[in-house]
Amino acid sequence: MQVLLDEQEIGRLIHKLAVSITASVGESGDLALVGIRSRGDILAQRLQRILQEKGYGRIDRGTLDITLYRDDLNSMGHQQPKLQSTEIDFSVDDRMIVLVDDVLNTGRSTRAAMEALIALGRPRCIRLAVLIDRGERELPIRADYVGKVMEVPPDRRVQVYLKERDGRDEVGLG
């Protein structure tokens, strides 16, 4: 695997995302971060910590499991999807929600996340923050906050590793 980003570079990109979010959101007080499992939730936690350290105040944070909203369940054969819990202990109604994911590729995970989120209520608006945008869209979806854009051949995979889950911070190309 070819290493594209190390721990320091990932840290800088997460700080860049935090600055971009605060610049566009201001101090509205109705911001909530919702991370898409399984690494978007970790990135949302890190963003929340940075925003609070910068004095943004209280920011709700939740985790979204999009398994049942994916459009590729039929292509998984007879294999049962592994369900994890959605953990959102606040109302999403009339809130500014920033969905957080590690890699934006086709846009299908983001579509599933928006569907899952809207099933919980009616957010005022939904924005998207991603660590890596690698292009190759299949749906008309774009990120509002992007850590880094990477042009990657379609046959290669961008893999994000985060300490809390993988024991290291690294972005690689497989």
N, CA, C and O atoms as a DFTB+ gen file, in Angstrom:
696 C
 N C O
     1  1       0.838      -1.185       0.000
     2  2       0.000       0.000       0.000
     3  2       0.883       1.248       0.000
     4  3       1.861       1.337       0.742
     5  1       0.523       2.190      -0.833
     6  2       1.241       3.461      -0.932
     7  2       0.639       4.452       0.066
     8  3      -0.566       4.703       0.040
     9  1       1.472       5.013       0.944
    10  2       1.004       5.990       1.925
    11  2       0.886       7.356       1.255
    12  3       1.842       7.861       0.667
    13  1      -0.310       7.945       1.357
    14  2      -0.571       9.255       0.762
    15  2      -0.506      10.382       1.790
    16  3      -0.022      11.473       1.489
    17  1      -0.994      10.116       3.006
    18  2      -1.004      11.120       4.073
    19  2      -0.597      10.469       5.385
    20  3      -0.993       9.343       5.686
    21  1       0.206      11.200       6.168
    22  2       0.598      10.693       7.478
    23  2      -0.230      11.379       8.571
    24  3      -1.135      12.163       8.282
    25  1       0.093      11.074       9.814
    26  2      -0.665      11.586      10.959
    27  2      -0.706      13.112      10.998
    28  3      -1.764      13.696      11.233
    29  1       0.442      13.767      10.769
    30  2       0.474      15.233      10.810
    31  2      -0.384      15.838       9.708
    32  3      -1.106      16.806       9.944
    33  1      -0.309      15.277       8.516
    34  2      -1.102      15.806       7.398
    35  2      -2.597      15.619       7.651
    36  3      -3.397      16.500       7.336
    37  1      -2.968      14.489       8.210
    38  2      -4.373      14.251       8.541
    39  2      -4.833      15.256       9.588
    40  3      -5.928      15.808       9.477
    41  1      -4.009      15.500      10.602
    42  2      -4.348      16.492      11.623
    43  2      -4.573      17.868      11.030
    44  3      -5.517      18.563      11.405
    45  1      -3.711      18.265      10.105
    46  2      -3.869      19.570       9.442
    47  2      -5.168      19.633       8.641
    48  3      -5.857      20.653       8.644
    49  1      -5.493      18.553       7.965
    50  2      -6.718      18.536       7.165
    51  2      -7.965      18.623       8.040
    52  3      -8.933      19.290       7.676
    53  1      -7.945      17.959       9.183
    54  2      -9.091      18.026      10.094
    55  2      -9.235      19.443      10.642
    56  3     -10.352      19.948      10.762
    57  1      -8.119      20.090      10.974
    58  2      -8.177      21.493      11.414
    59  2      -8.713      22.387      10.294
    60  3      -9.491      23.307      10.549
    61  1      -8.301      22.117       9.067
    62  2      -8.798      22.879       7.915
    63  2     -10.315      22.740       7.803
    64  3     -11.014      23.724       7.559
    65  1     -10.821      21.527       7.979
    66  2     -12.263      21.304       7.943
    67  2     -12.966      22.100       9.037
    68  3     -14.000      22.721       8.793
    69  1     -12.400      22.078      10.244
    70  2     -13.005      22.810      11.363
    71  2     -13.075      24.303      11.072
    72  3     -14.093      24.942      11.336
    73  1     -12.002      24.857      10.533
    74  2     -11.973      26.288      10.198
    75  2     -13.017      26.598       9.128
    76  3     -13.721      27.604       9.221
    77  1     -13.121      25.748       8.122
    78  2     -14.105      25.951       7.052
    79  2     -15.529      25.907       7.588
    80  3     -16.376      26.705       7.186
    81  1     -15.786      24.983       8.486
    82  2     -17.130      24.862       9.061
    83  2     -17.478      26.116       9.852
    84  3     -18.559      26.677       9.673
    85  1     -16.582      26.563      10.722
    86  2     -16.888      27.751      11.530
    87  2     -17.022      28.996      10.663
    88  3     -17.831      29.872      10.969
    89  1     -16.248      29.089       9.594
    90  2     -16.327      30.261       8.716
    91  2     -17.683      30.348       8.026
    92  3     -18.195      31.448       7.813
    93  1     -18.265      29.221       7.676
    94  2     -19.537      29.261       6.956
    95  2     -20.751      29.212       7.872
    96  3     -21.818      29.712       7.516
    97  1     -20.597      28.615       9.044
    98  2     -21.726      28.444       9.955
    99  2     -21.868      29.631      10.897
   100  3     -22.980      30.008      11.268
   101  1     -20.745      30.215      11.279
   102  2     -20.800      31.287      12.270
   103  2     -21.076      30.720      13.644
   104  3     -20.687      29.591      13.944
   105  1     -21.734      31.481      14.470
   106  2     -22.003      31.077      15.857
   107  2     -23.486      30.815      16.069
   108  3     -24.046      31.214      17.090
   109  1     -24.122      30.151      15.121
   110  2     -25.575      29.992      15.162
   111  2     -26.069      29.177      16.352
   112  3     -27.197      29.376      16.801
   113  1     -25.259      28.270      16.869
   114  2     -25.658      27.493      18.030
   115  2     -26.529      26.292      17.721
   116  3     -26.850      25.520      18.624
   117  1     -26.917      26.115      16.474
   118  2     -27.755      24.965      16.148
   119  2     -27.014      23.927      15.311
   120  3     -27.633      23.097      14.645
   121  1     -25.688      23.980      15.348
   122  2     -24.855      23.051      14.594
   123  2     -24.806      21.694      15.285
   124  3     -24.673      21.606      16.506
   125  1     -24.915      20.641      14.482
   126  2     -24.716      19.284      14.980
   127  2     -23.882      18.522      13.955
   128  3     -24.097      18.641      12.749
   129  1     -22.941      17.748      14.447
   130  2     -22.095      16.909      13.598
   131  2     -22.619      15.482      13.654
   132  3     -22.866      14.950      14.736
   133  1     -22.788      14.864      12.496
   134  2     -23.245      13.480      12.441
   135  2     -22.265      12.701      11.574
   136  3     -22.172      12.919      10.366
   137  1     -21.537      11.793      12.209
   138  2     -20.546      10.996      11.503
   139  2     -21.133       9.714      10.959
   140  3     -21.921       9.041      11.623
   141  1     -20.738       9.382       9.734
   142  2     -21.174       8.141       9.099
   143  2     -20.212       7.036       9.526
   144  3     -18.998       7.159       9.363
   145  1     -20.772       5.947      10.079
   146  2     -19.917       4.827      10.465
   147  2     -19.159       4.333       9.242
   148  3     -19.760       4.308       8.167
   149  1     -17.904       3.941       9.312
   150  2     -17.214       3.602      10.524
   151  2     -16.031       4.519      10.817
   152  3     -15.373       4.353      11.844
   153  1     -15.748       5.466       9.957
   154  2     -14.683       6.406      10.300
   155  2     -15.168       7.844      10.334
   156  3     -14.525       8.705      10.933
   157  1     -16.290       8.104       9.701
   158  2     -16.862       9.448       9.772
   159  2     -17.233       9.822      11.192
   160  3     -17.160      10.991      11.571
   161  1     -17.633       8.827      11.984
   162  2     -17.974       9.097      13.380
   163  2     -16.741       9.523      14.180
   164  3     -16.834      10.379      15.060
   165  1     -15.606       8.934      13.878
   166  2     -14.357       9.315      14.554
   167  2     -13.943      10.719      14.127
   168  3     -13.528      11.523      14.961
   169  1     -14.051      11.016      12.845
   170  2     -13.721      12.364      12.362
   171  2     -14.654      13.402      12.980
   172  3     -14.215      14.498      13.328
   173  1     -15.939      13.066      13.120
   174  2     -16.891      13.992      13.749
   175  2     -16.495      14.270      15.195
   176  3     -16.605      15.403      15.665
   177  1     -16.037      13.246      15.895
   178  2     -15.596      13.416      17.281
   179  2     -14.389      14.356      17.346
   180  3     -14.326      15.231      18.210
   181  1     -13.446      14.177      16.443
   182  2     -12.268      15.047      16.422
   183  2     -12.650      16.478      16.055
   184  3     -12.141      17.430      16.648
   185  1     -13.540      16.632      15.083
   186  2     -13.995      17.975      14.709
   187  2     -14.700      18.658      15.873
   188  3     -14.484      19.843      16.126
   189  1     -15.537      17.914      16.577
   190  2     -16.239      18.474      17.731
   191  2     -15.242      18.994      18.764
   192  3     -15.408      20.093      19.293
   193  1     -14.221      18.212      19.046
   194  2     -13.210      18.609      20.028
   195  2     -12.494      19.885      19.579
   196  3     -12.301      20.797      20.383
   197  1     -12.103      19.959      18.314
   198  2     -11.404      21.143      17.800
   199  2     -12.304      22.367      17.858
   200  3     -11.875      23.436      18.290
   201  1     -13.551      22.214      17.426
   202  2     -14.480      23.345      17.432
   203  2     -14.721      23.847      18.855
   204  3     -14.795      25.055      19.080
   205  1     -14.844      22.940      19.803
   206  2     -15.049      23.350      21.191
   207  2     -13.801      24.012      21.759
   208  3     -13.906      24.967      22.527
   209  1     -12.619      23.518      21.391
   210  2     -11.371      24.154      21.834
   211  2     -11.245      25.565      21.279
   212  3     -10.645      26.432      21.914
   213  1     -11.810      25.802      20.094
   214  2     -11.774      27.126      19.478
   215  2     -12.865      28.038      20.029
   216  3     -13.028      29.169      19.572
   217  1     -13.615      27.537      21.018
   218  2     -14.618      28.364      21.671
   219  2     -15.978      28.372      21.007
   220  3     -16.799      29.245      21.287
   221  1     -16.226      27.419      20.136
   222  2     -17.512      27.396      19.446
   223  2     -18.664      27.125      20.403
   224  3     -19.795      27.530      20.135
   225  1     -18.398      26.455      21.499
   226  2     -19.470      26.149      22.447
   227  2     -19.952      24.723      22.294
   228  3     -19.253      23.860      21.764
   229  1     -21.154      24.502      22.769
   230  2     -21.721      23.153      22.751
   231  2     -22.118      22.766      21.330
   232  3     -22.814      23.508      20.638
   233  1     -21.663      21.594      20.914
   234  2     -22.002      21.062      19.599
   235  2     -22.482      19.628      19.799
   236  3     -21.752      18.788      20.325
   237  1     -23.695      19.361      19.384
   238  2     -24.186      17.990      19.451
   239  2     -23.470      17.150      18.398
   240  3     -23.099      17.635      17.329
   241  1     -23.289      15.874      18.738
   242  2     -22.624      14.954      17.818
   243  2     -23.331      13.615      17.870
   244  3     -23.710      13.138      18.939
   245  1     -23.502      13.020      16.711
   246  2     -24.131      11.716      16.636
   247  2     -23.438      10.831      15.620
   248  3     -22.549      11.265      14.887
   249  1     -23.869       9.578      15.595
   250  2     -23.318       8.583      14.682
   251  2     -24.465       7.942      13.920
   252  3     -25.494       7.587      14.495
   253  1     -24.270       7.802      12.620
   254  2     -25.316       7.291      11.746
   255  2     -24.871       5.982      11.102
   256  3     -23.800       5.902      10.501
   257  1     -25.713       4.956      11.238
   258  2     -25.483       3.698      10.532
   259  2     -26.364       3.716       9.286
   260  3     -27.586       3.821       9.391
   261  1     -25.752       3.614       8.114
   262  2     -26.498       3.726       6.857
   263  2     -26.777       2.375       6.208
   264  3     -27.258       2.326       5.076
   265  1     -26.488       1.293       6.895
   266  2     -26.564      -0.043       6.298
   267  2     -27.892      -0.298       5.592
   268  3     -27.903      -0.733       4.441
   269  1     -29.003      -0.034       6.261
   270  2     -30.310      -0.351       5.681
   271  2     -30.728       0.622       4.586
   272  3     -31.726       0.390       3.904
   273  1     -29.983       1.703       4.410
   274  2     -30.308       2.703       3.394
   275  2     -29.412       2.589       2.162
   276  3     -29.559       3.355       1.209
   277  1     -28.495       1.644       2.183
   278  2     -27.584       1.466       1.040
   279  2     -28.354       0.903      -0.148
   280  3     -29.331       0.176       0.024
   281  1     -27.910       1.242      -1.346
   282  2     -28.580       0.734      -2.541
   283  2     -27.879      -0.490      -3.127
   284  3     -28.222      -0.941      -4.220
   285  1     -26.905      -1.023      -2.404
   286  2     -26.192      -2.203      -2.902
   287  2     -26.456      -3.450      -2.058
   288  3     -25.711      -4.425      -2.154
   289  1     -27.499      -3.434      -1.236
   290  2     -27.788      -4.600      -0.397
   291  2     -28.108      -5.831      -1.241
   292  3     -27.716      -6.942      -0.885
   293  1     -28.812      -5.645      -2.348
   294  2     -29.147      -6.790      -3.209
   295  2     -27.917      -7.406      -3.845
   296  3     -27.902      -8.606      -4.123
   297  1     -26.891      -6.614      -4.081
   298  2     -25.678      -7.138      -4.711
   299  2     -24.788      -7.880      -3.719
   300  3     -23.768      -8.454      -4.102
   301  1     -25.174      -7.869      -2.447
   302  2     -24.379      -8.560      -1.428
   303  2     -24.710     -10.051      -1.375
   304  3     -24.166     -10.781      -0.546
   305  1     -25.604     -10.503      -2.262
   306  2     -25.982     -11.909      -2.265
   307  2     -26.861     -12.222      -1.071
   308  3     -27.686     -11.402      -0.669
   309  1     -26.690     -13.392      -0.508
   310  2     -27.506     -13.804       0.631
   311  2     -26.858     -13.435       1.954
   312  3     -27.359     -13.789       3.020
   313  1     -25.770     -12.739       1.882
   314  2     -25.052     -12.339       3.088
   315  2     -25.878     -11.308       3.862
   316  3     -26.342     -10.324       3.286
   317  1     -26.057     -11.532       5.143
   318  2     -26.793     -10.592       5.982
   319  2     -25.938      -9.359       6.239
   320  3     -24.766      -9.486       6.595
   321  1     -26.509      -8.164       6.064
   322  2     -25.733      -6.963       6.372
   323  2     -25.477      -6.868       7.870
   324  3     -26.311      -7.271       8.681
   325  1     -24.320      -6.332       8.226
   326  2     -23.971      -6.160       9.635
   327  2     -24.522      -4.816      10.103
   328  3     -24.047      -3.760       9.685
   329  1     -25.513      -4.865      10.963
   330  2     -26.137      -3.645      11.461
   331  2     -25.418      -3.150      12.704
   332  3     -25.049      -3.926      13.585
   333  1     -25.230      -1.848      12.750
   334  2     -24.692      -1.200      13.936
   335  2     -25.698      -0.134      14.338
   336  3     -26.630       0.156      13.587
   337  1     -25.524       0.435      15.482
   338  2     -26.541       1.367      15.955
   339  2     -26.312       2.779      15.435
   340  3     -25.182       3.219      15.226
   341  1     -27.430       3.471      15.233
   342  2     -27.406       4.909      15.012
   343  2     -27.530       5.533      16.388
   344  3     -28.433       5.189      17.151
   345  1     -26.635       6.442      16.706
   346  2     -26.635       7.070      18.032
   347  2     -26.767       8.576      17.864
   348  3     -25.773       9.296      17.768
   349  1     -28.007       9.037      17.831
   350  2     -28.288      10.471      17.744
   351  2     -29.281      10.773      18.856
   352  3     -30.468      10.470      18.734
   353  1     -28.795      11.370      19.942
   354  2     -29.637      11.605      21.112
   355  2     -30.131      13.054      21.190
   356  3     -30.315      13.599      22.278
   357  1     -30.341      13.660      20.034
   358  2     -30.868      15.024      19.966
   359  2     -31.809      15.090      18.769
   360  3     -31.737      14.258      17.865
   361  1     -32.669      16.063      18.772
   362  2     -33.577      16.239      17.644
   363  2     -32.814      16.847      16.472
   364  3     -32.031      17.781      16.648
   365  1     -33.046      16.316      15.286
   366  2     -32.427      16.879      14.089
   367  2     -33.315      17.955      13.470
   368  3     -32.899      18.649      12.541
   369  1     -34.532      18.094      13.981
   370  2     -35.471      19.073      13.436
   371  2     -34.914      20.482      13.521
   372  3     -34.430      20.913      14.567
   373  1     -34.990      21.195      12.402
   374  2     -34.590      22.598      12.285
   375  2     -33.142      22.844      12.724
   376  3     -32.816      23.929      13.207
   377  1     -32.296      21.860      12.561
   378  2     -30.883      21.986      12.917
   379  2     -30.037      22.043      11.658
   380  3     -30.432      21.538      10.607
   381  1     -28.872      22.660      11.773
   382  2     -27.882      22.586      10.708
   383  2     -27.035      21.350      10.996
   384  3     -26.298      21.302      11.981
   385  1     -27.148      20.371      10.138
   386  2     -26.434      19.111      10.317
   387  2     -25.259      19.075       9.349
   388  3     -25.418      19.319       8.153
   389  1     -24.085      18.770       9.877
   390  2     -22.930      18.517       9.026
   391  2     -22.663      17.018       9.075
   392  3     -22.226      16.484      10.095
   393  1     -22.935      16.349       7.954
   394  2     -22.582      14.937       7.823
   395  2     -21.078      14.850       7.637
   396  3     -20.498      15.637       6.890
   397  1     -20.445      13.906       8.305
   398  2     -18.992      13.769       8.240
   399  2     -18.655      12.358       7.757
   400  3     -19.149      11.366       8.293
   401  1     -17.797      12.292       6.729
   402  2     -17.360      10.998       6.206
   403  2     -15.872      11.070       5.892
   404  3     -15.304      12.154       5.763
   405  1     -15.252       9.905       5.772
   406  2     -13.818       9.898       5.493
   407  2     -13.522      10.130       4.018
   408  3     -12.690      10.974       3.685
   409  1     -14.187       9.399       3.125
   410  2     -13.903       9.510       1.692
   411  2     -15.210       9.699       0.927
   412  3     -16.175       8.963       1.134
   413  1     -15.228      10.682       0.053
   414  2     -16.349      10.867      -0.870
   415  2     -15.905      10.336      -2.222
   416  3     -14.907      10.785      -2.785
   417  1     -16.665       9.371      -2.733
   418  2     -16.330       8.756      -4.012
   419  2     -17.541       8.862      -4.934
   420  3     -17.705       9.875      -5.615
   421  1     -18.380       7.849      -4.967
   422  2     -19.515       7.838      -5.892
   423  2     -20.658       8.737      -5.441
   424  3     -21.445       9.206      -6.265
   425  1     -20.752       8.979      -4.139
   426  2     -21.853       9.760      -3.586
   427  2     -22.961       8.887      -3.030
   428  3     -23.916       9.397      -2.444
   429  1     -22.847       7.585      -3.205
   430  2     -23.920       6.687      -2.768
   431  2     -24.031       6.587      -1.243
   432  3     -25.141       6.509      -0.716
   433  1     -22.919       6.587      -0.537
   434  2     -22.978       6.566       0.932
   435  2     -23.605       7.853       1.458
   436  3     -24.375       7.827       2.419
   437  1     -23.276       8.966       0.834
   438  2     -23.849      10.248       1.252
   439  2     -25.352      10.256       1.013
   440  3     -26.110      10.726       1.861
   441  1     -25.790       9.742      -0.126
   442  2     -27.225       9.663      -0.403
   443  2     -27.921       8.817       0.653
   444  3     -28.984       9.191       1.150
   445  1     -27.331       7.686       0.996
   446  2     -27.904       6.813       2.017
   447  2     -27.948       7.521       3.369
   448  3     -28.922       7.389       4.109
   449  1     -26.897       8.268       3.691
   450  2     -26.847       8.985       4.968
   451  2     -27.922      10.065       5.031
   452  3     -28.558      10.244       6.070
   453  1     -28.127      10.781       3.940
   454  2     -29.170      11.811       3.930
   455  2     -30.546      11.182       4.117
   456  3     -31.383      11.715       4.845
   457  1     -30.776      10.060       3.466
   458  2     -32.054       9.362       3.612
   459  2     -32.256       8.902       5.060
   460  3     -33.340       9.071       5.620
   461  1     -31.222       8.325       5.662
   462  2     -31.309       7.870       7.051
   463  2     -31.545       9.042       7.999
   464  3     -32.322       8.928       8.946
   465  1     -30.887      10.151       7.752
   466  2     -31.030      11.333       8.604
   467  2     -32.433      11.928       8.489
   468  3     -33.040      12.287       9.498
   469  1     -32.939      12.032       7.283
   470  2     -34.269      12.604       7.073
   471  2     -35.351      11.704       7.670
   472  3     -36.426      12.186       8.028
   473  1     -35.079      10.414       7.781
   474  2     -36.022       9.509       8.437
   475  2     -36.166       9.839       9.921
   476  3     -37.145       9.443      10.552
   477  1     -35.196      10.563      10.479
   478  2     -35.221      10.926      11.900
   479  2     -35.875      12.280      12.160
   480  3     -36.185      12.603      13.306
   481  1     -36.085      13.065      11.125
   482  2     -36.666      14.392      11.310
   483  2     -36.402      15.270      10.106
   484  3     -36.024      14.797       9.034
   485  1     -36.613      16.574      10.310
   486  2     -36.471      17.525       9.200
   487  2     -35.415      18.573       9.540
   488  3     -35.733      19.618      10.108
   489  1     -34.156      18.291       9.191
   490  2     -33.103      19.281       9.436
   491  2     -33.360      20.556       8.627
   492  3     -33.951      20.511       7.548
   493  1     -32.910      21.685       9.163
   494  2     -32.997      22.948       8.422
   495  2     -32.141      22.863       7.172
   496  3     -32.562      23.275       6.092
   497  1     -30.917      22.319       7.326
   498  2     -30.052      22.094       6.175
   499  2     -29.064      20.984       6.518
   500  3     -28.774      20.715       7.683
   501  1     -28.566      20.359       5.478
   502  2     -27.567      19.300       5.627
   503  2     -26.367      19.702       4.788
   504  3     -26.494      20.014       3.604
   505  1     -25.206      19.690       5.416
   506  2     -23.944      19.956       4.731
   507  2     -23.099      18.685       4.817
   508  3     -23.381      17.792       5.616
   509  1     -22.065      18.617       3.987
   510  2     -21.202      17.436       3.955
   511  2     -19.748      17.847       4.123
   512  3     -19.246      18.710       3.403
   513  1     -19.074      17.215       5.087
   514  2     -17.636      17.408       5.302
   515  2     -16.948      16.068       5.087
   516  3     -17.350      15.052       5.653
   517  1     -15.899      16.077       4.257
   518  2     -15.154      14.845       3.993
   519  2     -13.661      15.115       4.118
   520  3     -13.176      16.192       3.771
   521  1     -12.950      14.127       4.615
   522  2     -11.498      14.241       4.698
   523  2     -10.893      14.201       3.297
   524  3     -10.028      15.012       2.969
   525  1     -11.350      13.254       2.469
   526  2     -10.816      13.064       1.119
   527  2     -11.965      13.042       0.111
   528  3     -12.956      12.335       0.297
   529  1     -11.818      13.820      -0.948
   530  2     -12.743      13.762      -2.084
   531  2     -11.956      13.195      -3.257
   532  3     -11.031      13.833      -3.761
   533  1     -12.321      12.006      -3.685
   534  2     -11.567      11.349      -4.754
   535  2     -12.285      11.373      -6.096
   536  3     -11.810      10.769      -7.058
   537  1     -13.417      12.058      -6.177
   538  2     -14.119      12.152      -7.456
   539  2     -14.875      10.888      -7.792
   540  3     -15.311      10.162      -6.898
   541  1     -15.033      10.621      -9.076
   542  2     -15.715       9.419      -9.578
   543  2     -17.197       9.373      -9.201
   544  3     -17.711       8.293      -8.910
   545  1     -17.895      10.505      -9.199
   546  2     -19.301      10.540      -8.798
   547  2     -20.199       9.738      -9.730
   548  3     -20.016       9.699     -10.947
   549  1     -21.168       9.107      -9.104
   550  2     -22.263       8.459      -9.820
   551  2     -23.571       9.188      -9.552
   552  3     -24.554       8.998     -10.268
   553  1     -23.579      10.020      -8.521
   554  2     -24.753      10.803      -8.143
   555  2     -24.351      12.275      -8.043
   556  3     -23.183      12.578      -7.801
   557  1     -25.306      13.195      -8.228
   558  2     -24.982      14.625      -8.185
   559  2     -24.826      15.136      -6.752
   560  3     -25.676      15.866      -6.242
   561  1     -23.736      14.742      -6.122
   562  2     -23.462      15.106      -4.728
   563  2     -22.078      15.722      -4.667
   564  3     -21.145      15.247      -5.315
   565  1     -21.951      16.792      -3.877
   566  2     -20.647      17.421      -3.674
   567  2     -20.485      17.732      -2.188
   568  3     -21.465      17.917      -1.466
   569  1     -19.251      17.785      -1.757
   570  2     -18.966      18.119      -0.363
   571  2     -18.879      19.631      -0.202
   572  3     -18.371      20.334      -1.076
   573  1     -19.382      20.120       0.929
   574  2     -19.292      21.543       1.261
   575  2     -17.948      21.872       1.892
   576  3     -17.437      22.982       1.738
   577  1     -17.380      20.909       2.600
   578  2     -16.097      21.089       3.280
   579  2     -15.215      19.898       2.917
   580  3     -15.580      18.749       3.166
   581  1     -14.056      20.175       2.330
   582  2     -13.171      19.112       1.845
   583  2     -11.777      19.312       2.424
   584  3     -11.198      20.393       2.317
   585  1     -11.240      18.254       3.041
   586  2      -9.869      18.305       3.518
   587  2      -8.893      18.321       2.361
   588  3      -8.022      19.188       2.289
   589  1      -9.034      17.359       1.449
   590  2      -8.114      17.263       0.313
   591  2      -8.806      16.557      -0.853
   592  3      -9.513      15.566      -0.671
   593  1      -8.584      17.090      -2.045
   594  2      -9.055      16.444      -3.273
   595  2      -7.907      15.607      -3.821
   596  3      -6.783      16.091      -3.952
   597  1      -8.194      14.354      -4.137
   598  2      -7.181      13.457      -4.696
   599  2      -7.715      12.833      -5.973
   600  3      -8.817      12.285      -5.995
   601  1      -6.937      12.917      -7.025
   602  2      -7.294      12.214      -8.253
   603  2      -6.683      10.822      -8.174
   604  3      -5.465      10.652      -8.119
   605  1      -7.561       9.842      -8.171
   606  2      -7.145       8.455      -7.990
   607  2      -7.736       7.629      -9.129
   608  3      -8.910       7.792      -9.459
   609  1      -6.949       6.750      -9.732
   610  2      -7.500       5.890     -10.784
   611  2      -8.697       5.090     -10.256
   612  3      -8.701       4.681      -9.095
   613  1      -9.701       4.866     -11.094
   614  2     -10.920       4.177     -10.651
   615  2     -10.678       2.779     -10.080
   616  3     -11.468       2.303      -9.265
   617  1      -9.603       2.121     -10.494
   618  2      -9.341       0.763     -10.018
   619  2      -8.569       0.734      -8.700
   620  3      -8.263      -0.342      -8.186
   621  1      -8.254       1.902      -8.153
   622  2      -7.518       1.977      -6.881
   623  2      -8.464       2.420      -5.775
   624  3      -9.483       3.057      -6.042
   625  1      -8.131       2.088      -4.542
   626  2      -8.984       2.390      -3.396
   627  2      -8.239       3.277      -2.410
   628  3      -7.103       2.987      -2.037
   629  1      -8.885       4.362      -1.990
   630  2      -8.341       5.217      -0.937
   631  2      -8.811       4.640       0.390
   632  3     -10.011       4.473       0.605
   633  1      -7.874       4.336       1.279
   634  2      -8.211       3.761       2.578
   635  2      -7.737       4.690       3.683
   636  3      -6.561       5.048       3.744
   637  1      -8.660       5.077       4.556
   638  2      -8.334       5.934       5.691
   639  2      -8.216       5.059       6.932
   640  3      -9.090       4.241       7.217
   641  1      -7.134       5.242       7.654
   642  2      -6.914       4.553       8.924
   643  2      -6.871       5.611      10.017
   644  3      -6.177       6.619       9.883
   645  1      -7.613       5.382      11.100
   646  2      -7.629       6.322      12.216
   647  2      -7.299       5.583      13.506
   648  3      -7.739       4.455      13.727
   649  1      -6.510       6.246      14.356
   650  2      -5.995       5.618      15.581
   651  2      -7.076       4.925      16.395
   652  3      -6.896       3.793      16.845
   653  1      -8.196       5.607      16.582
   654  2      -9.242       5.086      17.456
   655  2      -9.785       3.742      16.977
   656  3     -10.296       2.959      17.778
   657  1      -9.681       3.476      15.710
   658  2     -10.206       2.227      15.150
   659  2      -9.103       1.302      14.646
   660  3      -9.201       0.081      14.772
   661  1      -8.049       1.893      14.071
   662  2      -7.038       1.118      13.355
   663  2      -5.651       1.147      13.989
   664  3      -4.745       0.451      13.531
   665  1      -5.477       1.951      15.045
   666  2      -4.183       2.016      15.713
   667  2      -3.195       2.993      15.103
   668  3      -2.093       3.161      15.626
   669  1      -3.570       3.641      14.005
   670  2      -2.681       4.621      13.370
   671  2      -3.506       5.595      12.533
   672  3      -4.617       5.280      12.106
   673  1      -2.950       6.775      12.308
   674  2      -3.540       7.761      11.404
   675  2      -2.753       7.732      10.104
   676  3      -1.559       8.027      10.070
   677  1      -3.455       7.367       9.030
   678  2      -2.779       7.245       7.744
   679  2      -3.835       7.153       6.640
   680  3      -4.905       6.575       6.835
   681  1      -3.522       7.724       5.496
   682  2      -4.346       7.529       4.306
   683  2      -3.468       6.829       3.286
   684  3      -2.362       7.278       2.983
   685  1      -3.975       5.723       2.761
   686  2      -3.201       4.945       1.811
   687  2      -3.971       4.675       0.539
   688  3      -5.189       4.842       0.471
   689  1      -3.230       4.255      -0.463
   690  2      -3.808       3.909      -1.757
   691  2      -3.577       2.429      -1.992
   692  3      -2.437       1.967      -2.057
   693  1      -4.665       1.692      -2.119
   694  2      -4.559       0.256      -2.308
   695  2      -4.969      -0.175      -3.681
   696  3      -4.933      -1.366      -3.991
